[in-house]
Amino acid sequence: MKGLFARFFRNKDTSSDGGDARGYLIVGLILFGLFLLMAVVGLFYTPHSHTAMNAAAKFQPPSLTHPFGTDNFGRDIFSRVMKGSSTTLIIAVATVAIGAAAGTLIGALTGYFGGIVDDILMRVGDALTAFPSLLMALVIIGIVGPGKYNVVLALGIVFIPSFARIMRTAYASLRYVNYITSARLMGATNGRILFRHMLPNTMHVLLPAVTIGFNNAVLAEASMSFLGIGVTPPDASLGYMLSEAQSMLVRAPWYALCTGMVIVLLVFGVGLIGEGLQRSGREVG
C-alpha cells in the first residue's frame, strides 16, 4: 500500500494539466479544511449553546458577538451552524464509508469473477438504481423513521449500487493484466489478488467517486432534513436550519444566507478536490 496516494501528487512534469490539478486540489483542500475545522471544533465547543434561547436577543444581525446573527428564538446561528456542520460531516463520512466499502466488495467480486456472481449482484444493483436515489432513501426513512442514524443507513444502502458499478468496471479492466496473471501463477489467493494487488490500482477511480459520493450525501441529507424527514431536533442539521430559515427570509435573511453559504462552500471545495484527483489520475495514468 506504500505510495498509494503518491501518484496523485507526484510532479511528473510541468504541463498545464498538472498545474491545474494541483490548483484544484489546493483550493479544494483549503475550503474543505476550513469546514472540517469548524465541524470538529463544533463537536466539543461552540461560542454559545446551540439550543439556548434568549428572547431579548432574537433577530440580531451579524456582529462580533454573533458572527452569523441570531434566529427567532435568540439562538446563536454560528453555534448552530458549527453543530450542524458536525452532524453533516458525520452523516456524509458514514454514508460514503458504507457505500464505498460494500460497493467495493461487490464490485471486486463481480469484476474479478464474472459469471453468475456478476449476473446476480448486478441485477440486484439494477433493480435498486431503477428508482431515483433520493426517492429510495425517502422510502427507507419512511419505514425505519427519521433520525441521523437512520439517514446514514438509508443513504448508505442507496449509494452501494453506484460504487459497485464503478468498482466492477475498474476490477474487470485489471483482471487479465500481466502482473495479476503472474500473481495467480505464483499461487496468490483470490483475496490477496483482490485487495493487495488490484485495490491499490483502482484508487484513481475510487477516490474521485468518494468525493462525488460525499457531496451527494451532503446534499441528500440537507434535502431530507429540509423536508423534515431527516435529522430532527434536538440534533442540529444544516438542512433543517435552511427549512427554518425560509420563514424568516425577510426578517432575518442572514440565517438562510450563512447556512446556505456553508453548504455551498463545502460542496464546492469537495468538488474541486474530486476534479483535482481526476486530472491527476489522467496525468499519471
N, C-alpha and C positions, 0 to 999 in steps of 0.2 A: 504493500500500500504506500510505500515511500514515494514521494513525488506525485501523489495523486492529484493535488491541486496545482502543482508547479506548472503544468502545461498551459494553464490559463493566464499566468503572469510572467511567463518567460519572454524576454525581449529577443525574439528571433531576428527581427530586422527593424528598420525604421520606416516601414511603409505607413501610408495614411490609415489603412485599416487597423493596424496595430495601435497607432496613436489614438484613433477613435475609440477602440476597445478600452484602452486604459483610461481615457477621459470619461467614458460612460461608467466604468467601474468606480472611479474615484468619486465622482459626483453622487452616484447612487449609494455608495458606502457611507458618504458623509450624511446624506439625508436619512438613510436607514439607521445610522449610528445615533443621530440625534433622537429619533423616535425610540430606539432601543434604550437609550439612557433614560429618557423620560418614563418609559414603561417600567423599567427595572427599579428605578428610584420610587416610582409610584406604588410598588408592592410593599415598601417599607415606610415611606414618608410622603406626606403631602403638606403644603403650607397651611392648609386649613382642613378640617374634617369635610370629607366629600358628602356627608349626609347632614351636617349641622345646618339648621335653618336659622335665619335672622331676619325677621320682618322689617327691621329698620334699615337693612342693607340691600333690599331687593331692587332689582333692575339698575344696579350701579354700572356705569360704563367702565371699560378697561382703565386701570390705574396701577400705580405701583403696589398698592395693597392687594388688588385683584387684577392681575395682568390680562385675564380674559373676561373681566366683569363678573356680574352675579346674575342669577336667574330669578324667577318669580317667587322663589322661597328664600332668597337671600343667600343661596349656597354659592360657594366659590367655584366658578366654572373651570378654572385652570386645575384645581384639585380634582374635580370630577373628570376632566379630560385625562389627567395622569392615571387615575384609577381605571377609566375606560380603556386607555391605551394598554394597560397591563392585561385587562381581560381579553382585548382583541389579540394581543400578541400570544397569549397562552392558547387561545382557541385556534388561531391560524397555525401555530407551530404544531400543536397536537393533531390538527386535521391533516396537515401535509405529512406528518410522520406516519399516521395510519395509512393514508392513501399511497404514499411513496413506498412504504415497507411492504404492504400487501400487494400493491401493484407491481413492484419489482420482482417479488417472489413469483407471482402469477406469470408475468412477462418472461422471466427466466425459464420457467418450466415449459411454457408454450413455445417460446422461440428456440429453445435448445432441443427439446424432444420432438416437437411437432406431433403429427399423427392424431390419435383420438384424444389425447390430453389437450392438444391445441384446439381441436374442434369443440370439445365440451366447454372449456373455460372461455373461449372467445364467443361462443353462442350465448353463454350467460352474460358476458360483458355487453354484447349487442343488445340483449333484452333490457339491460339496465340503462344503456345510453339511448334507447328508443324514446325515453321520457326526458324532457328538459331537466337539467340537473337541479335547478332551484325548486322545481315542482316536486321532484323526487324527495328532496330534503324536507319540503313542507309536509309531504305525506308521512314521512318517518316521524317528524316532530309532532304531527297530529296524533300519531299512535302512542309515542312514548311521553309526550308532553314537553313544554318549554323548559329552559334552563341551560346553563352553559355546557354542562357535561353531555346533555342530550344533543345539543347543537354540534359538539365535537363528533359524537357518534354518527349523527346523520350526515354531516358533511364529509367525514372520513369515508363512509360507505360510498357516497356519491362520487368521490374522487378516485376510487380504486380503478374503475374501468379505463379512465384516461391514462393513468400511469401504466397500467398493464399493457395497453396497446402500444404506447411509446417504447416501453422496455422490450416488448416482444419483437418489435422491428429491429431494435439495437442488438439483441441477442441473436436473432436469426441471421443478421449480417456477419456475425463473428463465428458462426457455427463451424464453417469449413476453412477458416484461415489456417495458415501453416502452423502457428505456434499452438493452436488448440488441437490440431491433428497430432502434433508431436506429443502434447501432454497426454492424449488418450493412449498413444503407443507406448508411452513410458509408464502406463498403469495408474495415472492420476484418477481419483474418484470423481464422480459427476459433481459432487458438492464442491470439491476443490476447484474443478474447472469452472463451475458457475460463479463462484464467489471470490476465488483467488486470482484466476486468470482473466475471466471475462468482465466481471463487475467493474474493476478499475478502468477498463477501456470503454465503458458506457457512460462515464461521468460527464463527457462533453454533451451528452443528450439529457442525462438525468438532472444535472444542476440547473440548466435553464428551465426545465419542466417544473422543478421545485419552486423557482421564483414565480413562475406563472401561477402555479397552484396556490402559493402563498397569497398573491394578490386576489385570486378568485375567492379564497377563503375569507379574506378581509371584507371584500365586497358582499359576499353571500351572507356572512354574519351580520354585517351592517344592515343589509336589506331585511333579513328576518327579524332583527331586533327593532328595526324601524316599523315593521308591521305588527310588532307586539307579540311575536311568537318565538322569539329567540331568547336572548339573555333578558331576564326580568329583574326588577328591583328586589332586594337591596343591592344586587350586583350592578356596577356601573358599566355602561356599554356606549360606545361612540354612536352606534346606530340608534339605540333608544334615545340618546340625547338629541340626535337630529330630529327624531319624532317629536320630542318635547318642544324643540326649538321652533317648529313650524307654526305653532300657535302664538309665537312671540316675535315674529319677523318684523313687525312694525315697532313694537315697544322695546325689544332687545335684540336687534339684528346681529350683535356680536356673538350671541350664543350659537346660532347656526353657522356664522362665518368662521369662527375659531374652531368649532368642532369639525366642520367640513374641511377646513384647511389642513388639519392634521391628517385626515383620511386621504386627501388628495396627495399631499406630500409623501406620505408613506407609500402609497401605490406607485407614485411617480418614481420614487427612489428605488424601490424593489424592481420596478420595470427597467430602469437604467442598468441595474446590476445584471438582470437577465439578458439584456441586449449586449452588454459588455462580454458576458460569458459566451454567448452565441458567436459574436465576432471573433473572440479569442479562439474558440473551438475551430472556426473556419480557417483562421490564420495558420494554426499548427496542425490542422487535420490533413 
